[in-house]
Amino acid sequence: MTTINKEAGRPESAITAESTSPNGGREKNGESAPAMPPRKKRVLLAVLLVFGVIAIICAIFSWLNSRQIEATDDAYIDGHVVTISPQVQAVVLKVYVDDNSIVKKGDVLVELDPRDFQAALLQAEGNLAADEGKLKEAESQEAVSQANIGEAEAELAVAQTNADNSNQDLQRWLALDERARSKQELDNATAAQKSTAAQVMDAKAKVTSMQAQAVYAQMAYLTAQGDLKAAQGALDQARNNLDYCTIRAESDGVITRKSVEPGMLVEVNQALFSIVPTDVWVTANFKETQLNNIFPGQDVTIDVDAYPGRTLRGKVESVQNGTGARFSLLPPENATGNYVKVVQRVPVKIVLDPGENDDMEHLLAPGMSVEPQVKVR
């Protein structure tokens, strides 16, 4: 029969079944639970101590490393993108590249129909030859006009001499006594004086006319010179247009966004495709609070998200003189509205060491995400 403990309010059999053993274990049905041996306790404490020491060492190492490194995940591969466009309007004959083709500087990319431009070149060469002939003709006319001026001036000198002699003869006849001269001789002298004076006037007019013709010849020569230069310019343009029918790569790189096919009529400045050069760099947007220890020339290690396990090397080249927000489409105006201080980011340009982007199977493309770490100490 089970007795009821009045103090505890439960049966004594239950108390007996769950009594506590002297060594701290719980007894059930009169049996005591085994206690952990002291040796195991010491091993457990040693393991916990080792893990604690390792955690402290890792924390110290991480703290020391954080003092030597400035890192950011707001970074990407940057580079130039060269858009290839035709300089002339023509029909596409051949296309030698496709998307993601690797090209070298000077490689032929596209050929345009050159027939119209070959005809224009022949016409320009003919115009140049004609203008060269006109220039020589104008040069000859100028020389002739100068010679005519010399001849007219010589005739003027002769006429002036004859006029002077006639005038002197007339003056001598007039100085004689009327009884010592005849009226016929005086009339002859007067007529000779007037005739030579008229010859002088005619010679002067001829000199003036020759001078005017020389000015006209000189202007014609200058005009011919201008026409020749214009023809030379047209010839050079025709040659350039013919050269433009062969589109070549301006730099090493990879073809992207191809949109040209044979038979298309392409327009001037129409985008055919783009070339992404292999000369790339890293633009890292560091917080302004990280810039105190970042200077040009510091070594950088770069992890590329696209190629896990591949670490690149580079150096800090420059720090942009202005935050990214300041050069955005709508820069912030802190003088208006409520002001909330936000940590700004400043672009830092990091150039890769030589040979870091020579692996053609793992090329770095603009826009790829990277994580640079700048060694500041």
URQUISUL-V748931 format. One record per helix or strand of 2 or more residues. SS is the DSSP state (hx for helix, st for strand). FROM is the first residue (numbers start at 1). TO is the last residue. If there is no record, write none. Layout:
ss:from:to
SS:FROM:TO
SS:FROM:TO
//
This chain:
ss:from:to
hx:12:17
st:26:28
st:31:32
hx:38:68
st:69:85
st:90:95
st:102:103
st:108:112
hx:115:175
hx:178:180
hx:183:243
st:246:248
st:253:256
st:265:266
st:271:287
hx:288:293
st:299:304
st:311:319
hx:325:327
st:345:352
hx:360:362
st:369:375
//
